[in-house]
Amino acid sequence: MANIFDLSEELSLDIDKKKSSSPKPSQPAQTGGATLFFSSSDCRDGVIEAYNFEGLEEPKCIKGLPTSTKEKELGDVVIVEMTNSIDIQADAQEINAQLPNSKTVILLGQTDSIQVLRNLEKMGFYYLPWPSDKLELIECLKQASRDERKRYESGYFRKAKRIAVVGAKGGIGTSVISTELSALLAKKGSRTILVDHHYSQSNIDIILSQKDLEQVDVSTITVEPSKLDEESATSYLNEVEHNFLYLGFTGKDKIEELEKYTNTVSSRLSRQANFIISDFSGSLDFPLDAEKMVTENDVIVLVTEPSVSSVRATQRLLDRIKDVAIPQLVRPRVMVVLNHHRPEACFNLNFEEVERFLKIKPEVAVPFYKTAAKQLIEGKRLQGLEKGKTKPFTSLALSINGRNPNKKTGLFSKFSFKRNKK
């Protein structure tokens, strides 16, 4: 099977130009062969029959759905039965967040919508209507092999979802929101990279309670940003914890040059993660490029506080985004997070007033946590303070994944499958 899927050659790496001191995060093992996630014995038997017919090694069959805990069991080709999916696009997004981007994924489903098929293709999935005969499945496997190089060159491989977390002004907890979101997505099994856009006074190491989390000094880099390849870009990542990686640069260069390094390296890492989250705190000392932000991100999270000055700044950001987003065919989702980083009595606006002024309902409202500072100093995440129905960080992560946090729908919910007809 590995011979059929001879994917694009690894990008070259100049050892002399690599920052050898940077710890390199472990990459998902390439085991060859194929893995089938199935829900029905008919599907399992049909796929095995097709492989036997072609004289290929049988795929490893796993009952259920892909999860991060099964990553080491995966072959280079992953086939997922989705015949019981109610919303295959939404479910595909969840699968996309569970599987390494290096895997070739074939979905088996029952939809025949051309629009849905095109959207799945743009997400980087192969799709085959099921049930199909063995010849159709084998042809799909071969087509995936033939198309892989073309898909890579055209940009239609599975890429990380890019999220920009933007502060309306400084000191309102934008970096905390960025780190909490990154940590939670990583905890849920999604490989996540947090990109730091602070170049002189970053507080990410303090928020993460990791004193040894250092930014890379660009003066130690001898290769031009445009000449960096995927593997050398990976060498600049720091591993925070499992599935959670950090990218940050510093130096005496102009802010524009440091931004160029950051943007170039992060763009090279599109296949190395499920999510790339950029922290644009309101304390940044350079103007935000609204047009660049709109064209390069899938989601823009605007962090504000319930004060008149912060809400007015948020409104200006929304207007700038709207002005540049109008001509775009594909527009990013824009979400507002209302952060109570101080006791609510300290602010002069409430939730309803913020919504009325912005003409957009905040996606989540983060309450004031009295023990937040102690929690962070001890190296714990604020998500550990979530109680009852008030789960702002969990709700934000679900929303970014395209799910309604107030409704249990999707392939990974016990309510997501249609009842089998008896």
PATI-266395 format. One record per residue (C-alpha): x, z, y. Coordinates in steps of 0.1 Angstrom, whole numbers, padded with zeros to 4 digits, always signed. Layout:
// PATI-266395
XZY...
// end
This chain:
// PATI-266395
+0000+0000+0000+0029+0008+0023+0041-0028+0020+0008-0042+0033+0009-0020+0064+0044-0029+0077+0036-0017+0112+0056-0024+0143+0093-0015+0141+0103+0018+0157+0114+0015+0193+0152+0016+0197+0169+0048+0208+0202+0050+0226+0217+0083+0213+0241+0085+0243+0212+0084+0267+0190+0109+0249+0189+0144+0263+0202+0161+0231+0195+0196+0243+0157+0190+0244+0139+0203+0213+0121+0175+0196+0086+0183+0184+0079+0176+0148+0061+0143+0142+0033+0138+0116+0049+0127+0083+0045+0091+0073+0036+0093+0036+0026+0058+0029-0006+0049+0010-0041+0057+0021-0065+0086+0024-0103+0083+0021-0126+0109+0036-0160+0104+0019-0194+0120+0018-0209+0100-0011-0197+0093-0045-0208+0057-0042-0185+0052-0013-0156+0068-0031-0161+0048-0062-0165+0015-0042-0132+0020-0023-0113+0030-0055-0127-0001-0072-0115-0023-0044-0080-0008-0045-0078-0012-0083-0090-0048-0080-0062-0056-0057-0036-0037-0078-0029-0012-0050-0022+0025-0054-0055+0044-0053-0062+0063-0020-0062+0100-0020-0099+0110-0018-0110+0141+0002-0146+0152+0004-0156+0159+0040-0142+0150+0074-0107+0147+0089-0094+0180+0104-0060+0190+0117-0054+0213+0088-0054+0182+0065-0028+0163+0086+0000+0166+0061-0022+0151+0034-0028+0119+0053-0016+0085+0043-0006+0059+0068-0041+0044+0064-0071+0066+0069-0106+0055+0058-0135+0076+0070-0171+0072+0057-0196+0075+0086-0227+0062+0070-0246+0093+0079-0235+0093+0115-0263+0095+0141-0241+0085+0170-0210+0067+0157-0193+0063+0191-0195+0100+0199-0184+0109+0164-0155+0085+0166-0143+0103+0197-0142+0135+0178-0123+0119+0149-0099+0104+0175-0091+0139+0186-0084+0150+0150-0061+0123+0137-0025+0114+0148-0025+0081+0168+0002+0068+0144-0025+0064+0117-0044+0032+0111-0081+0042+0109-0109+0023+0093-0144+0035+0098-0172+0027+0073-0206+0028+0089-0241+0013+0090-0244+0002+0126-0246-0035+0134-0246-0032+0172-0220-0057+0188-0216-0034+0218-0208-0004+0195-0183-0024+0175-0165-0036+0207-0163+0000+0220-0148+0012+0187-0123-0016+0188-0113-0006+0223-0108+0029+0210-0083+0015+0185-0105+0017+0153-0112-0009+0127-0148-0010+0115-0164-0022+0083-0202-0022+0077-0210-0002+0045-0219-0008+0018-0196-0038+0014-0181-0056-0017-0145-0050-0026-0134-0084-0013-0146-0075+0022-0128-0042+0021-0095-0058+0010-0099-0084+0037-0104-0057+0063-0072-0039+0051-0052-0071+0053-0067-0080+0087-0057-0046+0100-0021-0052+0089-0020-0087+0105-0035-0074+0138-0015-0042+0142+0014-0059+0162-0011-0078+0184-0031-0047+0190+0000-0028+0200+0011-0055+0225-0024-0058+0240-0028-0021+0245-0057-0017+0220-0039+0009+0198-0054+0044+0197-0041+0061+0228-0043+0096+0242-0072+0104+0265-0058+0111+0299-0072+0139+0320-0062+0148+0356-0069+0183+0367-0070+0183+0405-0072+0213+0428-0092+0211+0460-0065+0233+0476-0037+0256+0465-0041+0290+0450-0075+0286+0432-0062+0285+0396-0058+0248+0389-0027+0253+0368-0044+0281+0349-0074+0258+0341-0049+0231+0330-0030+0253+0306-0062+0269+0292-0077+0235+0285-0045+0223+0269-0041+0254+0247-0077+0252+0236-0076+0215+0227-0044+0221+0208-0059+0251+0190-0089+0229+0179-0064+0205+0163-0057+0179+0190-0021+0171+0198-0020+0178+0235+0007+0172+0262+0005+0192+0295+0022+0172+0323+0035+0193+0352+0035+0176+0386+0052+0205+0404+0089+0198+0409+0102+0228+0428+0079+0258+0424+0061+0254+0391+0043+0285+0377+0035+0270+0343+0062+0290+0326+0047+0322+0340+0011+0313+0331+0022+0305+0296+0044+0337+0295+0074+0316+0283+0105+0322+0304+0125+0296+0284+0101+0268+0293+0124+0247+0314+0118+0216+0334+0142+0187+0328+0166+0180+0356+0165+0143+0363+0202+0144+0373+0210+0149+0336+0192+0116+0327+0214+0086+0327+0188+0059+0319+0164+0043+0343+0127+0053+0339+0118+0016+0332+0142+0015+0302+0129+0046+0285+0113+0039+0251+0088+0059+0232+0112+0079+0211+0135+0088+0240+0105+0099+0261+0095+0122+0232+0129+0140+0236+0119+0154+0270+0089+0174+0255+0090+0211+0251+0070+0227+0223+0048+0255+0236+0030+0261+0203+0016+0241+0174+0001+0209+0188+0008+0220+0224+0036+0203+0242+0049+0205+0278+0065+0178+0300+0080+0188+0333+0108+0174+0356+0128+0189+0385+0157+0178+0407+0169+0171+0442+0155+0136+0443+0127+0126+0466+0092+0135+0453+0084+0098+0448+0113+0094+0424+0104+0125+0405+0068+0112+0402+0081+0079+0389+0100+0097+0361+0069+0118+0353+0045+0089+0352+0068+0066+0333+0076+0091+0306+0040+0103+0302+0028+0067+0299+0054+0062+0270+0038+0091+0252+0003+0076+0248+0006+0072+0211+0022+0106+0206-0009+0127+0215-0046+0129+0215-0048+0143+0250-0025+0141+0280-0034+0166+0307-0019+0163+0342-0018+0193+0364-0023+0183+0401-0025+0216+0418-0038+0217+0454-0004+0232+0464+0015+0200+0456+0037+0187+0484+0027+0151+0482-0005+0132+0488-0026+0123+0458-0030+0086+0452-0068+0084+0445-0067+0048+0433-0039+0055+0408-0057+0085+0396-0089+0066+0390-0073+0037+0372-0050+0058+0350-0073+0086+0338-0103+0088+0316-0115+0121+0331-0109+0137+0365-0115+0175+0366-0118+0188+0402-0112+0225+0404-0128+0244+0434-0138+0279+0444-0172+0289+0460-0159+0289+0495-0168+0267+0524-0132+0254+0529-0127+0246+0492-0160+0229+0488-0154+0208+0518-0120+0198+0504-0137+0190+0471-0163+0168+0489-0135+0148+0505-0118+0143+0472-0151+0131+0457-0156+0107+0485-0121+0093+0480-0126+0089+0443-0160+0072+0449-0145+0048+0474-0118+0035+0450-0139+0037+0419-0167+0014+0431-0147-0018+0423-0136-0006+0389-0153-0019+0358-0144+0012+0339-0147+0044+0358-0134+0078+0348-0158+0108+0343-0156+0132+0372-0163+0168+0365-0163+0199+0388-0151+0233+0377-0161+0262+0398-0135+0289+0394-0141+0325+0404-0104+0336+0405-0114+0366+0426-0145+0389+0425-0177+0369+0433-0183+0392+0464-0152+0377+0480-0168+0343+0483-0194+0331+0507-0212+0306+0485-0231+0308+0452-0234+0282+0424-0266+0266+0438-0252+0263+0472-0221+0246+0459-0242+0222+0438-0264+0214+0469-0234+0207+0491-0215+0185+0466-0246+0168+0453-0231+0172+0418-0236+0201+0394-0204+0219+0384-0197+0213+0347-0187+0249+0342-0184+0281+0363-0154+0303+0353-0164+0339+0360-0140+0365+0374-0121+0382+0346-0107+0416+0357-0080+0416+0330-0070+0380+0335-0035+0388+0349-0028+0413+0321-0040+0388+0295-0016+0361+0308+0014+0385+0312+0009+0395+0276+0011+0359+0266-0026+0356+0257-0050+0329+0267-0080+0336+0290-0103+0319+0264-0099+0351+0245-0120+0368+0271-0150+0345+0266-0180+0364+0254-0216+0356+0243-0229+0325+0259-0204+0325+0287-0176+0303+0273-0164+0282+0302-0132+0269+0287-0148+0261+0254-0176+0243+0272-0151+0223+0293-0132+0212+0262-0164+0201+0245-0175+0181+0275-0142+0163+0278-0146+0154+0241-0180+0138+0251-0201+0165+0235-0229+0185+0251-0218+0222+0248-0254+0233+0248-0264+0211+0219-0251+0211+0184-0248+0174+0177-0221+0152+0163-0205+0144+0130-0188+0178+0128-0220+0198+0132-0240+0207+0102-0270+0191+0120-0252+0158+0125-0261+0142+0092-0293+0124+0085-0312+0140+0056-0306+0120+0024-0337+0104+0011-0347+0117-0023
// end
